[in-house]
Amino acid sequence: MEYLRPIVYWGYVALRAYLMIIFVTIILSWTPLSNTKFHDFLRKVSSPFLDLFHGWFVISNIDFTPLLGFLLYNLLLQGLETILF
């Protein structure tokens, strides 16, 4: 079982990096930088997860569902961290 430890660890690190990509995508979407190629790339990477929540929690013209997705993903990672480490 010791040989699985590095695989599990690096898998967790990859999931944590995806969380940061989601976070940066959300923050950039509220700024003028949302019209850059960098934001387009981040959006393409994070959209498979964030699109699951699109349109669930809209107030006025502001869609708060990316925050809901971010919080859910973070809670899942914290639970996974508790179980694995």
C-alpha beads as a LAMMPS data file, in Angstrom:
LAMMPS data file: protein, C-alpha beads

85 atoms
84 bonds

1 atom types
1 bond types

-500.0 500.0 xlo xhi
-500.0 500.0 ylo yhi
-500.0 500.0 zlo zhi

Masses

1 110.0

Atoms # bond

1 1 1 0.000 0.000 0.000
2 1 1 2.934 2.328 0.487
3 1 1 3.401 2.579 -3.290
4 1 1 -0.045 4.220 -3.570
5 1 1 0.841 7.082 -1.231
6 1 1 2.639 9.209 -3.884
7 1 1 -0.145 8.593 -6.406
8 1 1 -2.808 9.647 -3.919
9 1 1 -0.749 12.648 -2.841
10 1 1 -0.176 13.939 -6.389
11 1 1 -3.793 13.307 -7.295
12 1 1 -4.795 15.447 -4.335
13 1 1 -2.329 18.157 -5.403
14 1 1 -3.856 18.155 -8.903
15 1 1 -7.355 18.542 -7.436
16 1 1 -6.094 21.414 -5.257
17 1 1 -4.559 23.101 -8.329
18 1 1 -7.918 22.794 -10.115
19 1 1 -9.515 24.543 -7.125
20 1 1 -7.105 27.447 -7.584
21 1 1 -7.919 27.594 -11.304
22 1 1 -11.614 27.821 -10.433
23 1 1 -10.883 30.574 -7.896
24 1 1 -8.807 32.660 -10.332
25 1 1 -11.452 32.207 -13.047
26 1 1 -14.170 33.524 -10.734
27 1 1 -12.109 36.510 -9.575
28 1 1 -11.047 37.457 -13.118
29 1 1 -14.632 37.255 -14.351
30 1 1 -15.445 40.277 -12.159
31 1 1 -12.675 42.421 -13.651
32 1 1 -11.875 43.885 -17.076
33 1 1 -9.351 41.044 -17.428
34 1 1 -12.240 38.746 -18.294
35 1 1 -11.702 39.715 -21.954
36 1 1 -8.183 38.279 -22.164
37 1 1 -6.905 35.065 -23.691
38 1 1 -5.648 33.995 -20.269
39 1 1 -9.171 34.160 -18.838
40 1 1 -10.505 32.326 -21.893
41 1 1 -8.033 29.518 -21.241
42 1 1 -8.952 29.335 -17.551
43 1 1 -12.636 29.357 -18.443
44 1 1 -12.164 26.426 -20.829
45 1 1 -10.361 24.468 -18.124
46 1 1 -12.834 25.235 -15.328
47 1 1 -16.084 25.201 -17.297
48 1 1 -16.669 21.408 -17.142
49 1 1 -17.200 21.750 -13.397
50 1 1 -18.631 25.267 -13.148
51 1 1 -21.189 24.721 -15.915
52 1 1 -22.866 22.095 -13.731
53 1 1 -24.082 24.925 -11.500
54 1 1 -24.751 27.593 -14.124
55 1 1 -27.939 29.567 -13.472
56 1 1 -28.912 28.033 -10.119
57 1 1 -28.443 31.130 -7.960
58 1 1 -28.981 34.381 -9.863
59 1 1 -29.820 37.668 -8.152
60 1 1 -30.619 40.541 -10.482
61 1 1 -28.156 39.977 -13.338
62 1 1 -25.393 38.505 -11.189
63 1 1 -24.838 34.755 -11.290
64 1 1 -23.531 33.574 -7.927
65 1 1 -23.422 29.899 -8.860
66 1 1 -19.656 29.840 -9.556
67 1 1 -19.198 30.694 -5.879
68 1 1 -21.541 27.856 -4.961
69 1 1 -19.507 25.483 -7.121
70 1 1 -16.261 26.734 -5.596
71 1 1 -17.550 26.240 -2.052
72 1 1 -18.855 22.756 -2.820
73 1 1 -15.590 21.725 -4.466
74 1 1 -13.622 23.090 -1.509
75 1 1 -15.803 21.166 0.966
76 1 1 -15.314 17.976 -1.020
77 1 1 -11.547 18.483 -1.019
78 1 1 -11.520 19.106 2.724
79 1 1 -13.464 15.889 3.277
80 1 1 -11.088 14.007 1.015
81 1 1 -8.118 15.457 2.892
82 1 1 -9.604 14.334 6.200
83 1 1 -10.098 10.808 4.902
84 1 1 -6.734 10.440 3.151
85 1 1 -4.353 12.291 5.410

Bonds

1 1 1 2
2 1 2 3
3 1 3 4
4 1 4 5
5 1 5 6
6 1 6 7
7 1 7 8
8 1 8 9
9 1 9 10
10 1 10 11
11 1 11 12
12 1 12 13
13 1 13 14
14 1 14 15
15 1 15 16
16 1 16 17
17 1 17 18
18 1 18 19
19 1 19 20
20 1 20 21
21 1 21 22
22 1 22 23
23 1 23 24
24 1 24 25
25 1 25 26
26 1 26 27
27 1 27 28
28 1 28 29
29 1 29 30
30 1 30 31
31 1 31 32
32 1 32 33
33 1 33 34
34 1 34 35
35 1 35 36
36 1 36 37
37 1 37 38
38 1 38 39
39 1 39 40
40 1 40 41
41 1 41 42
42 1 42 43
43 1 43 44
44 1 44 45
45 1 45 46
46 1 46 47
47 1 47 48
48 1 48 49
49 1 49 50
50 1 50 51
51 1 51 52
52 1 52 53
53 1 53 54
54 1 54 55
55 1 55 56
56 1 56 57
57 1 57 58
58 1 58 59
59 1 59 60
60 1 60 61
61 1 61 62
62 1 62 63
63 1 63 64
64 1 64 65
65 1 65 66
66 1 66 67
67 1 67 68
68 1 68 69
69 1 69 70
70 1 70 71
71 1 71 72
72 1 72 73
73 1 73 74
74 1 74 75
75 1 75 76
76 1 76 77
77 1 77 78
78 1 78 79
79 1 79 80
80 1 80 81
81 1 81 82
82 1 82 83
83 1 83 84
84 1 84 85
